[in-house]
Amino acid sequence: MPNTATTTNTPQISFNDFKQEVLNDYRIARVSRECSLLGRREVLTGKAKFGIFGDGKEIPQLAMAKAFQKGDFRSGYYRDQTFMMAIGQLTAQQFFAGLYAHTDINADPMSAGRQMGGHFATHSIDEDGNWKSLTDQYNSSADISPTAGQMPRLVGLAQASKIFRNVKGLEKHTQFSNQGNEVAWGTIGNASTSEGVFFEAINAAGVMQIPMVMSVWDDEYGISVHAKHQTTKENISEILKGFQKEENTNGYEIFVVNGWDYVQLIDVYTKASQIAREKHIPVFIHVKELTQPQGHSTSGSHERYKSPERLQWEKDFDCVEKMRQWILDFELEDGNGGTLKFVASEEELKAIDKEAKKEVSVAKRNAWNAFIGEIKNEVAQAADIIDALAKKSANGTFISKLKNDLEVIAEPIRKDILSAARKALRYVKDENMAEKTQLQNFIKSSLNSAHEKYSAHLVSETEESALNVAEVAPAYSDNVETVDARVIMRDNFDTLLSKHPEVLVFGEDAGKIGDVNQGLEGLQEKHGEFRVSDTGIREATILGQGIGLAMRGLRPIAEIQYLDYLLYALQIMSDDLATLRYRTFGKQKAPLIIRTRGHRLEGIWHSGSPMGGIIHNVRGIHVLVPRNMTKAAGFYNTLLQGDDPALVVECLNGYRLKEQLPSNLGEFTTPIGVVETIKEGKDITVVSYGSTLRLVEEAAKELAQVGIDIEIVDAQSLLPFDINHDTVKSVAKTNRLLVIDEDVPGGASAYLLQEILENQNAYQYLDSKPATLTAKAHRPAYGTDGDYFSKPSTEDIFEKIYEIMHEADPNKFKSLY
């Protein structure tokens, strides 16, 4: 059964200290509430785009903050502003800077304007990309908007404490953990518990027994939809009773508490912290009877869907007002028979209320002036340049109008400035003058500045970037051994695990049997279950485990058994992992390595090549497609020297093929973003990757027999692709291009074609139309024939290349059909 609150033993403090703590909590709650109220008005007046606020959730967040310690991590809900204020990581001015989307990281330390307000983060890395001491600060992993999307990451943040507590060799990493005593705190709205990833993550944490405290802020609604349409029994703690930990079982300690009861909330959170921190048992706290005074967001009014009775109840049970009444009613008899009170009269609380209003009003004004003042300075600069241009140009009248229109905008944005400047440039396209050059330079400078403000930090821009890792070729002894390629993977992983105690590998079948292809054979027995471990069938939280572990300084390798199953985790990859560095303006990172296998599989569900969908959804993650296991092992060695996340797709049909065993395991590296020419030729450049390359090589031999000499380029890395622009050099030599891919038409082949033709300007060297050869639009039917008739075969490759050469020289290459 769920626990009721019990008072825990806490250090004794004087009544005066207790009084000051209570009144300070009330002040924080009032400041937070005023931020919500004034924030909504700022949106409705047009100064901000959208608002979603934490009003109605203030008091439980104060309680959570009291139990939160340095080194702990939050993975939360976009209404946790009171909590962030209570731990000293959010000021009222920063709150409004985020609302206005101020692009200065010092003004909006959460995201430098890249996320809407209510999405909170602390800084885990410094200006050089190095880790800060996470145990010396309060930590909040960067929020995302997709509902329940914070849950998978939470599992990894909590699991990290268990790893640090139990794995030898990690004791020296004191900047990441204090002997595993940290708790990961999750928060979510009650309606979002309907999401599948919520249940997946809750189950995973219960199985693993990790120090996680999960709070549900329950106000009975999900936007306009009542809990009766969201949750069985309308009560999340009721349906999770089966997770209650009992003697000799794993599971949760479950608490249910009213969100307006300040005293009981503190008791519950104090006890939850002790249970999770000391015993590594997850705790679930259902905080019910909360309200949402302004409705879901600034997009609507809750009066449209709540009854008059419900609206009145929300006024009566508003948590801040309930705390206020508790303070007024509080009396305690001291040892001398006197009466102790928090306040002598209501006037003291009115003074706090008034001061909170003033503080928030000043903060709002300062945040707005800082935001708009920066832009108005840019307006003035642009206006001066455009005015000088107008005085010299034959089209001065039209140019002056652009300047005047810009100057009268009361609340300009940068779009207004650049739009006016670029339109002014059109009027002087046929004129030459110093003022024109000045305008051109202003536009270029503004666009460069905009890149830093709005586009920088998608991937690492520090010295730690994996793109800076130099290539180290595999070395071979005189008596080199030829082995099944999976042995190279196994022995390389063994070396990495032995060298780096922070490395761990996990996934379905990864532990006891050493993965389905034996690439981890015997490594669990050698390195232990914490280092090489099995997981349940739950791809989203496997991915989330990796994110959370990586955010806490470990180097996880998360295995998704097959590439098609990656689709279960694609939302987490796309919305969380891929955007993490970007949405924190480079202040957080998660160098997770995702290991999977695919290519040339048989059947609808194991066809293994949705590459176009993946690469277009995971910008911010390196996507690597090695053609053999030596190349794959080299990628893992490279990635562990860098600090970006990556996906490595191994060739499923390559584990039993023979390769030579390198002698420098763990040291040789495959460079990221570098193509490799694996066969030189003069007639046509053929670009492909993965298992399809073996078919291309086979076709090359057959084409040679009819006098066609192809050059084969292995892409190796799709994100990024060919940073040195070596492919265009090949096209300049052969004057023809064919991209071969086992993805659907318009998938990865279209991406590669754009990279080569547009970004590398290869179009100028072509004597024939560039072409692609892809799989069919459907997934393959089961069996080898399904593969043959659904994906490019050796015969398809031969005939496609022959067709291109026939068009170029029909006399030499007679038509086959």
C-alpha positions in Angstrom: 0.0 0.0 0.0 1.2 3.6 -0.6 2.9 5.1 2.4 1.5 7.9 4.4 3.9 10.7 5.5 5.9 10.2 8.6 8.1 12.7 10.3 11.8 11.9 9.9 14.6 12.8 12.2 16.2 16.0 11.1 18.8 18.2 12.7 17.3 20.5 15.4 17.1 24.2 14.6 15.9 27.1 16.6 12.4 28.3 16.1 13.7 31.6 14.8 15.7 29.8 12.1 12.7 27.7 11.3 10.6 30.8 11.0 13.0 32.4 8.7 13.1 29.3 6.5 9.3 29.1 6.3 9.0 32.8 5.4 11.7 32.6 2.9 10.0 29.6 1.3 6.8 31.7 1.2 8.6 34.6 -0.4 10.0 32.2 -3.2 6.6 30.9 -3.8 5.2 34.4 -4.1 8.0 35.5 -6.5 7.4 32.4 -8.6 3.7 33.0 -8.7 4.1 36.6 -9.7 6.5 35.5 -12.5 3.7 33.3 -13.8 1.1 36.0 -13.6 3.2 38.7 -15.2 4.7 36.2 -17.7 1.2 35.5 -19.0 0.5 39.2 -19.5 3.8 39.6 -21.4 2.8 36.9 -23.8 -0.7 38.3 -24.3 0.7 41.8 -25.0 3.0 40.3 -27.6 6.3 40.7 -26.0 6.8 37.0 -25.8 5.7 34.2 -28.1 4.3 31.6 -25.8 4.1 30.9 -22.1 3.7 27.7 -20.0 4.2 28.4 -16.3 4.5 26.7 -12.9 1.7 28.3 -11.1 -0.2 25.9 -8.8 2.9 23.7 -8.3 5.0 26.0 -6.0 4.8 24.3 -2.6 5.7 20.7 -3.5 8.6 22.1 -5.5 9.9 23.9 -2.4 9.8 20.6 -0.5 11.6 18.8 -3.3 14.3 21.5 -3.3 14.9 21.0 0.4 15.8 17.3 -0.2 17.8 18.0 -3.3 21.6 18.0 -2.7 24.7 19.1 -4.6 25.6 16.4 -7.1 22.0 15.4 -7.6 20.3 15.7 -11.0 16.8 16.8 -12.0 15.1 15.5 -15.2 11.9 17.3 -15.2 8.7 18.9 -16.4 8.5 22.4 -17.8 6.6 23.8 -14.8 9.5 23.4 -12.3 10.4 27.1 -12.1 9.8 27.3 -8.3 12.2 24.4 -7.7 14.9 26.1 -9.8 14.4 29.3 -7.9 14.6 27.5 -4.6 17.9 25.8 -5.4 19.3 29.2 -6.5 19.6 28.3 -10.2 16.9 30.7 -11.6 16.3 34.4 -10.8 13.2 36.3 -11.8 15.2 38.3 -14.3 16.5 35.1 -15.9 12.9 33.8 -16.0 11.9 36.8 -18.2 15.0 36.6 -20.3 14.0 33.1 -21.2 10.5 34.2 -21.9 11.8 36.9 -24.3 14.3 34.4 -25.9 17.3 36.6 -25.1 20.2 35.1 -27.1 22.8 36.0 -24.5 23.8 32.9 -22.5 24.6 35.2 -19.5 21.0 36.7 -19.6 19.3 33.3 -20.2 21.6 30.7 -18.9 19.1 27.9 -19.6 19.4 28.0 -23.4 20.4 31.4 -24.7 16.9 31.8 -26.1 16.9 28.5 -27.9 14.0 27.0 -25.9 10.8 28.6 -24.7 10.5 29.5 -21.1 10.1 26.8 -18.5 12.8 24.6 -19.9 15.6 24.5 -17.3 19.2 23.5 -17.4 22.4 24.0 -15.4 25.9 24.2 -17.0 27.9 20.9 -16.9 30.8 21.9 -19.0 33.0 25.0 -19.1 33.9 27.3 -22.0 36.6 24.9 -23.3 34.2 21.9 -23.3 35.6 20.4 -20.1 33.5 18.9 -17.4 32.9 21.1 -14.4 32.7 19.4 -10.9 29.2 18.2 -10.9 29.3 17.1 -7.3 29.9 20.7 -6.2 26.8 22.1 -7.8 23.1 21.5 -8.2 22.4 19.9 -11.6 19.4 20.0 -13.9 19.5 18.1 -17.2 18.1 20.2 -20.0 14.3 19.9 -20.4 12.5 19.0 -23.6 8.9 19.8 -24.5 7.7 16.4 -25.8 5.6 15.0 -22.9 7.3 12.2 -20.9 10.4 12.6 -23.1 12.4 13.4 -19.9 11.7 9.9 -18.5 14.3 7.7 -20.4 17.1 10.1 -19.5 16.1 10.0 -15.9 16.8 6.3 -15.7 20.4 6.8 -16.8 21.0 9.7 -14.5 19.9 7.5 -11.6 21.8 4.4 -12.8 25.0 6.4 -12.9 25.0 6.5 -9.0 24.8 2.8 -8.9 27.6 2.4 -11.3 29.8 4.8 -9.4 29.1 3.0 -6.1 29.8 -0.5 -7.5 32.5 -0.3 -10.2 36.1 -0.3 -9.1 38.4 2.2 -10.8 35.8 5.0 -10.7 36.7 6.3 -7.2 38.9 9.0 -8.6 36.1 10.5 -10.6 35.0 12.6 -7.6 33.8 15.5 -9.9 31.0 13.2 -11.1 30.0 11.3 -7.9 30.5 11.0 -4.2 30.5 7.2 -3.9 27.1 7.0 -5.7 25.2 9.0 -3.1 23.4 11.2 -5.7 19.7 11.0 -6.4 18.1 11.6 -9.8 14.8 13.5 -9.4 12.1 13.2 -12.0 9.0 15.3 -12.3 6.0 15.0 -14.7 2.4 16.1 -15.1 -0.2 13.6 -14.2 -1.6 13.4 -17.8 1.8 12.7 -19.3 2.0 9.5 -17.3 -0.2 8.1 -20.0 2.8 8.1 -22.4 4.4 4.7 -23.1 7.9 5.9 -22.2 6.7 6.8 -18.7 5.7 3.2 -18.0 8.8 1.9 -19.7 11.1 4.0 -17.6 9.2 3.3 -14.4 9.5 -0.4 -15.0 13.2 -0.2 -15.9 14.0 1.7 -12.7 12.0 -0.8 -10.6 13.9 -3.7 -12.1 17.3 -2.0 -11.7 16.7 -0.6 -8.2 18.4 2.8 -8.8 18.3 6.0 -6.7 15.4 7.8 -8.4 12.7 9.9 -6.9 9.8 10.4 -9.3 7.2 13.1 -8.6 3.9 13.4 -10.4 2.3 16.9 -10.2 -1.4 16.0 -10.4 -4.0 18.7 -11.1 -6.5 16.3 -12.6 -6.2 17.6 -16.2 -4.0 17.2 -19.3 -4.6 20.5 -21.1 -8.4 20.3 -21.3 -8.8 16.6 -20.8 -9.8 15.2 -17.4 -8.0 12.4 -15.7 -10.8 10.0 -16.3 -9.8 10.0 -19.9 -6.1 9.7 -19.1 -5.6 7.2 -16.4 -7.3 4.0 -15.2 -9.1 4.7 -11.9 -8.2 8.4 -12.5 -5.2 7.8 -10.2 -1.7 7.0 -11.2 -0.6 5.8 -7.7 -3.5 3.4 -7.6 -2.5 1.6 -10.8 1.1 1.5 -9.7 0.4 -0.3 -6.4 1.8 -3.5 -8.0 5.2 -1.7 -8.0 5.2 -1.3 -4.3 8.4 -2.9 -2.9 7.8 -5.7 -0.4 10.2 -7.8 1.6 12.6 -9.7 -0.7 11.3 -8.1 -3.8 12.5 -5.2 -6.0 10.1 -2.3 -6.5 9.3 1.2 -5.3 8.4 3.0 -2.1 5.2 4.8 -3.0 3.9 8.0 -1.3 0.7 9.9 -1.8 0.6 13.5 -0.5 -1.6 16.6 -1.0 0.2 19.3 -2.9 -1.0 22.1 -0.6 0.3 20.5 2.6 3.7 22.2 3.2 4.5 20.2 6.4 3.6 16.8 5.0 5.4 17.5 1.7 8.6 18.2 3.5 8.3 15.0 5.5 7.7 13.0 2.4 10.5 14.4 0.4 13.0 14.1 3.3 12.1 10.5 3.7 12.2 9.8 0.0 15.6 11.3 -0.3 17.0 9.1 2.5 15.5 5.9 1.0 16.8 6.6 -2.5 20.2 8.0 -1.5 21.2 5.4 1.1 19.5 2.3 -0.1 19.3 2.9 -3.9 15.6 2.1 -3.9 13.4 4.1 -6.3 10.6 6.2 -4.8 7.4 7.3 -6.4 5.6 10.4 -5.0 2.1 11.1 -6.2 1.4 14.8 -5.4 -2.3 15.3 -5.8 -4.8 18.0 -5.2 -2.8 20.6 -7.2 -4.2 23.4 -9.2 -3.4 25.3 -12.4 -4.6 28.9 -11.7 -4.0 30.2 -15.2 -4.9 27.0 -17.1 -2.5 24.9 -19.3 -0.8 27.7 -21.2 -1.2 31.1 -22.8 -3.0 29.5 -25.7 -6.3 29.1 -24.0 -8.5 29.6 -20.9 -9.4 26.8 -18.5 -12.8 28.4 -17.8 -13.8 26.8 -21.1 -13.5 23.2 -19.8 -13.6 23.4 -16.0 -16.9 23.6 -14.1 -17.7 26.6 -11.8 -17.4 24.1 -8.8 -13.9 23.0 -9.9 -12.8 26.6 -10.4 -13.9 27.5 -7.0 -12.2 24.5 -5.5 -9.0 25.5 -7.2 -9.2 28.9 -5.5 -9.9 27.4 -2.2 -7.0 24.9 -2.4 -4.4 27.0 -4.2 -1.2 25.7 -2.6 0.3 29.2 -2.0 -2.9 30.4 -0.4 -3.0 27.3 1.8 0.6 27.9 2.9 -0.3 31.5 3.6 -3.2 30.5 5.8 -1.1 27.8 7.6 1.5 30.5 8.4 -1.2 32.8 9.8 -2.8 30.0 11.9 0.5 28.6 13.2 1.0 28.7 17.0 3.4 26.7 19.1 3.8 26.9 22.9 7.4 27.3 24.0 8.9 25.9 27.2 7.9 29.0 29.2 4.2 28.8 28.3 4.5 31.5 25.7 3.1 31.4 22.2 5.4 31.2 19.2 4.1 32.5 15.8 5.6 32.9 12.4 4.1 36.4 12.0 2.5 38.8 14.4 -0.2 39.8 12.0 -1.2 39.4 8.4 0.5 42.7 7.6 3.9 40.9 7.6 2.7 38.6 4.8 1.2 41.4 2.9 4.6 43.1 3.0 6.2 40.0 1.6 3.5 39.8 -1.1 4.1 43.5 -2.0 7.9 43.0 -2.1 7.5 40.0 -4.3 5.4 42.0 -6.8 8.0 44.7 -6.8 10.9 42.4 -7.3 9.2 40.6 -10.2 8.2 43.9 -11.8 11.7 45.2 -11.7 13.1 41.9 -12.9 10.7 41.9 -15.9 11.6 45.5 -16.7 15.4 44.9 -16.5 15.1 41.7 -18.6 13.1 43.5 -21.3 15.4 46.5 -21.4 18.4 44.3 -21.7 16.8 42.3 -24.5 15.3 45.1 -26.5 18.2 47.5 -25.8 20.6 45.1 -27.5 18.4 45.0 -30.6 17.7 48.7 -30.7 21.5 49.3 -30.7 21.6 47.2 -33.8 18.7 49.1 -35.3 20.5 52.4 -34.8 23.7 51.0 -36.4 21.7 49.7 -39.4 19.8 52.9 -39.8 22.9 55.0 -39.9 24.4 52.8 -42.6 21.2 52.8 -44.7 20.8 56.5 -44.3 24.3 57.1 -45.6 23.6 54.9 -48.5 20.4 56.7 -49.3 22.2 60.1 -49.5 24.5 58.7 -52.2 22.2 56.5 -54.2 19.9 57.4 -57.1 17.3 55.4 -55.4 17.7 57.3 -52.2 13.9 58.0 -51.7 13.1 54.3 -51.6 16.1 53.5 -49.4 15.1 56.2 -46.9 11.7 54.8 -46.6 13.2 51.4 -45.5 15.2 53.3 -42.9 12.2 55.3 -41.6 10.0 52.2 -41.5 12.7 50.4 -39.5 13.1 53.2 -37.0 9.4 53.5 -36.1 9.1 49.8 -35.1 8.5 50.0 -31.4 9.6 46.5 -30.5 11.9 45.4 -33.3 13.5 42.0 -33.8 16.6 41.1 -35.7 14.5 39.9 -38.7 13.3 43.5 -39.1 16.9 44.8 -39.3 18.2 42.3 -41.7 15.1 42.5 -43.9 15.5 46.3 -44.3 19.3 46.0 -44.9 19.0 43.3 -47.5 16.2 45.1 -49.4 18.3 48.3 -49.4 21.1 46.4 -51.0 18.9 45.5 -54.0 18.4 49.2 -54.8 22.2 49.7 -55.3 23.0 46.5 -57.1 24.2 48.5 -60.1 26.0 51.2 -58.1 29.5 51.3 -56.7 30.3 53.3 -53.6 31.9 52.9 -50.2 28.5 53.1 -48.5 27.4 50.0 -50.4 30.5 48.1 -49.3 29.7 49.2 -45.7 26.2 47.8 -46.0 27.4 44.6 -47.5 29.8 44.2 -44.6 27.1 44.9 -42.1 24.9 42.2 -43.6 27.7 39.7 -43.7 28.7 40.5 -40.1 25.1 40.2 -38.9 24.6 36.8 -40.6 27.8 35.6 -39.0 26.6 36.8 -35.6 23.3 35.1 -36.2 25.0 31.8 -36.8 26.5 32.0 -33.3 23.2 33.1 -31.8 20.9 30.6 -33.5 23.0 27.8 -35.1 26.2 27.2 -33.2 27.0 24.2 -31.0 25.0 21.5 -32.9 28.1 19.3 -32.4 31.2 19.9 -30.4 33.2 22.9 -31.4 35.9 22.3 -28.7 39.2 20.6 -28.8 37.4 17.5 -27.5 35.6 17.0 -30.8 35.9 13.6 -32.3 36.6 15.2 -35.7 40.0 16.3 -34.3 41.0 12.7 -33.6 43.7 11.8 -36.1 43.6 8.5 -38.1 45.8 5.7 -36.7 46.0 2.8 -39.1 45.5 -0.8 -37.9 48.9 -2.5 -37.4 49.6 -6.1 -38.1 52.2 -8.5 -36.8 54.4 -10.6 -39.1 52.3 -13.6 -38.1 49.0 -11.9 -38.5 46.0 -14.1 -37.7 42.9 -14.2 -39.9 39.8 -14.5 -37.8 36.0 -14.2 -37.8 35.4 -10.4 -37.9 33.4 -10.6 -34.7 36.6 -11.5 -32.9 38.0 -8.1 -33.8 35.0 -6.5 -32.2 35.2 -8.6 -29.1 38.9 -8.2 -28.5 38.7 -4.5 -29.2 35.9 -4.0 -26.7 37.8 -6.1 -24.2 40.8 -3.7 -24.6 38.6 -0.6 -24.2 36.9 -2.0 -21.1 40.3 -2.9 -19.6 41.7 0.6 -20.3 38.7 2.7 -19.3 36.8 1.9 -16.2 34.2 4.5 -17.2 33.2 2.5 -20.3 30.2 0.2 -20.0 28.1 -1.7 -22.6 24.5 -2.7 -22.2 21.6 -3.9 -24.3 19.3 -6.8 -25.1 21.4 -10.0 -25.0 24.6 -7.9 -24.6 25.5 -9.5 -21.2 25.4 -13.2 -20.5 25.6 -14.4 -24.1 27.8 -11.6 -25.3 25.4 -10.2 -27.9 23.6 -12.1 -30.6 26.6 -12.0 -32.8 29.2 -12.8 -30.1 30.9 -9.4 -30.4 30.9 -9.2 -26.5 31.6 -12.9 -25.9 32.9 -13.6 -22.4 33.2 -9.9 -21.5 30.5 -9.9 -18.8 32.2 -12.7 -17.0 35.5 -10.9 -17.2 34.4 -7.3 -16.5 31.3 -7.9 -14.3 27.6 -7.3 -14.7 27.8 -3.5 -14.1 30.2 -3.1 -17.0 28.6 -5.5 -19.5 24.9 -6.0 -18.9 21.6 -7.2 -20.2 18.6 -5.0 -20.4 14.9 -5.6 -20.9 13.2 -5.2 -24.3 12.8 -1.4 -24.0 14.7 0.5 -26.7 13.6 4.0 -25.6 15.0 3.6 -22.1 18.1 1.8 -23.3 18.8 5.0 -25.2 17.8 7.1 -22.2 20.1 5.1 -19.9 22.9 6.0 -22.2 22.0 9.7 -22.3 21.8 9.9 -18.5 25.0 7.9 -17.9 26.9 10.1 -20.4 25.6 13.3 -18.8 27.2 12.2 -15.6 30.7 11.6 -17.0 30.6 7.9 -17.9 31.2 6.5 -21.4 28.2 4.2 -22.2 27.8 2.1 -25.3 24.1 1.4 -25.6 23.2 -1.5 -27.9 20.1 -1.6 -30.0 19.9 -5.1 -31.3 18.9 -4.3 -34.9 18.8 -1.1 -36.8 15.0 -1.3 -37.4 14.4 -1.4 -33.7 16.1 1.9 -33.4 12.8 3.4 -34.5 11.5 2.7 -31.0 14.1 5.0 -29.7 14.2 7.5 -32.5 12.1 10.1 -30.7 14.5 10.1 -27.8 17.5 10.3 -30.1 16.0 13.1 -32.1 14.3 15.3 -29.4 16.8 14.7 -26.6 20.2 13.4 -27.5 20.6 15.1 -30.8 19.6 18.5 -29.5 21.2 18.5 -26.1 24.4 20.4 -26.9 22.5 22.8 -29.2 19.6 23.6 -26.8 22.0 24.3 -24.0 24.2 26.6 -26.1 27.1 24.1 -25.6 26.7 23.9 -21.8 25.7 20.2 -21.6 26.9 17.1 -23.4 26.2 13.4 -23.6 28.9 11.6 -25.5 26.8 8.4 -25.9 27.8 5.7 -28.4 24.8 3.8 -29.8 25.8 0.4 -31.3 23.5 -1.4 -33.7 23.7 -3.7 -36.7 21.9 -3.7 -40.0 22.2 -3.7 -43.8 21.1 -6.3 -46.3 18.9 -8.1 -43.8 15.9 -10.2 -44.9 12.3 -9.4 -44.2 10.1 -6.5 -43.6 11.1 -6.0 -40.0 14.8 -6.7 -40.3 15.5 -5.0 -43.6 17.9 -2.7 -41.8 18.2 0.4 -43.9 15.9 3.3 -42.9 19.0 5.6 -43.1 17.3 8.6 -44.7 14.8 8.8 -41.9 17.5 8.4 -39.3 20.0 11.0 -40.7 17.3 13.6 -41.1 16.0 13.1 -37.6 19.3 13.0 -35.6 21.3 16.0 -36.7 23.7 16.6 -33.8 24.6 12.9 -33.7 27.4 11.4 -35.8 26.0 8.5 -38.0 28.8 6.1 -39.0 28.4 3.2 -41.4 31.6 1.1 -41.5 31.9 -1.6 -44.2 33.7 -4.1 -41.9 34.5 -4.8 -38.3 38.0 -3.3 -38.3 36.5 0.0 -39.5 33.8 -0.3 -36.9 36.2 -1.0 -34.1 38.3 2.0 -35.2 35.2 4.2 -34.9 34.6 3.1 -31.3 38.3 3.9 -30.5 37.8 7.4 -32.2 34.6 8.2 -30.4 36.0 7.4 -27.0 38.6 10.1 -27.6 35.9 12.7 -28.4 32.8 14.1 -26.7 30.0 13.9 -29.2 27.2 11.2 -29.4 27.3 8.8 -32.3 25.4 5.9 -33.9 27.6 3.1 -35.3 25.8 0.7 -37.7 27.7 -2.5 -38.0 27.1 -4.9 -41.0 25.1 -7.8 -39.7 26.3 -10.1 -42.4 29.9 -9.3 -41.7 30.6 -10.9 -38.3 31.5 -14.3 -39.8 33.5 -13.0 -42.7 37.3 -13.2 -42.3 39.4 -10.2 -41.4 43.0 -9.9 -40.2 43.3 -9.2 -36.5 45.2 -6.0 -35.8 47.9 -5.9 -33.2 47.1 -2.4 -31.9 43.6 -3.1 -30.6 42.0 -0.1 -28.8 44.5 2.3 -30.5 43.8 2.3 -34.2 41.2 4.9 -35.3 38.8 5.4 -38.2 38.4 9.1 -38.9 34.9 10.6 -38.8 33.7 12.5 -41.9 36.4 11.0 -44.2 35.6 8.9 -47.2 37.9 6.2 -48.5 38.6 5.3 -52.1 38.7 1.5 -52.0 39.2 1.0 -55.7 40.5 3.6 -58.2 39.0 3.8 -61.7 38.6 6.2 -64.6 35.0 5.8 -66.0 32.6 6.6 -63.2 32.6 7.3 -59.5 30.4 5.0 -57.4 29.6 6.0 -53.9 28.1 3.6 -51.4 28.5 2.3 -47.8 28.0 -0.7 -45.6 27.3 -4.2 -46.9 26.2 -2.9 -50.3 29.9 -2.1 -51.0 30.7 -5.8 -51.3 28.1 -6.1 -54.1 29.7 -3.0 -55.8 33.1 -4.6 -55.6 31.8 -7.8 -57.1 30.1 -5.8 -59.9 33.3 -3.9 -60.5 35.1 -7.1 -61.4 32.3 -8.1 -63.9 32.2 -4.5 -65.4 36.0 -4.7 -65.9 35.4 -7.7 -68.2 33.4 -5.4 -70.6 35.8 -2.6 -70.4 34.3 -0.4 -67.7 36.6 0.8 -64.9 34.8 2.2 -61.9 36.1 4.1 -58.9 34.5 3.0 -55.6 34.2 5.5 -52.8 33.2 4.3 -49.3 31.2 7.0 -47.6 32.0 5.5 -44.1 30.4 8.4 -42.3 27.0 9.9 -43.3 26.9 12.5 -40.6 29.2 14.3 -41.3 29.9 13.3 -44.9 33.2 13.9 -46.5 34.4 17.0 -44.7 37.5 17.1 -46.9 35.5 17.1 -50.2 37.4 14.1 -51.6 34.4 12.8 -53.5 34.4 15.8 -55.9 38.0 15.1 -56.7 37.0 11.6 -57.9 34.1 13.0 -60.0 36.5 15.6 -61.5 38.5 12.6 -62.7 35.7 10.3 -63.9 33.1 12.9 -64.9 30.3 10.6 -63.9 28.5 9.8 -60.6 26.3 7.0 -59.2 25.2 6.8 -55.6 24.1 3.3 -54.6 22.0 2.8 -51.4 19.8 0.1 -49.9 17.5 2.8 -48.4 14.2 3.7 -50.1 14.2 6.1 -53.1 14.9 9.7 -51.9 16.4 8.5 -48.7 20.1 8.5 -47.9 20.9 8.5 -51.6 19.2 11.9 -52.1 21.1 13.3 -49.1 24.4 12.0 -50.5 23.6 13.4 -54.0 23.0 16.9 -52.5 26.2 16.7 -50.5 28.2 15.9 -53.6 26.5 18.0 -56.3 25.6 21.0 -54.3 27.9 21.3 -51.3 30.9 20.0 -53.2 29.9 21.5 -56.6 30.5 18.3 -58.4 27.9 19.2 -61.0 30.4 21.2 -63.0 32.5 18.1 -63.8 29.7 15.9 -65.0 29.4 14.6 -68.6 26.5 12.3 -67.7 23.4 12.8 -65.6 24.1 11.9 -62.0 22.1 8.9 -60.9 21.1 6.9 -57.8 20.3 3.2 -57.4 18.2 2.4 -54.4 16.0 -0.2 -52.9 12.3 -0.3 -53.8 9.9 1.9 -51.9 8.6 -1.0 -49.9 10.5 -3.1 -47.4 11.8 -6.5 -48.6 9.7 -9.6 -48.5 11.2 -12.4 -46.4 13.9 -14.6 -47.8 16.9 -14.2 -50.0 14.7 -13.6 -53.1 12.9 -10.9 -51.2 16.3 -9.2 -50.8 17.3 -9.8 -54.4 14.1 -8.2 -55.9 13.8 -5.4 -53.3 17.4 -4.1 -53.0 20.2 -3.4 -55.4 21.7 -6.6 -56.6 25.1 -7.2 -58.3 23.2 -7.4 -61.6 21.3 -4.2 -60.9 24.6 -2.4 -60.2 26.2 -3.8 -63.3 23.3 -2.8 -65.6 22.8 0.6 -64.1 26.5 1.5 -64.6 26.4 -0.1 -68.1 23.4 2.0 -69.0 25.2 5.2 -68.0 28.2 4.2 -70.1 25.9 3.2 -73.0 24.4 6.7 -73.0 28.0 8.1 -73.0 29.3 5.9 -75.8 26.5 3.8 -77.4 28.8 2.4 -80.1 31.2 0.9 -77.6 28.6 -0.2 -75.1 25.7 -1.7 -77.0 22.3 -1.6 -75.3 21.6 -4.7 -73.2 17.9 -4.5 -73.7 
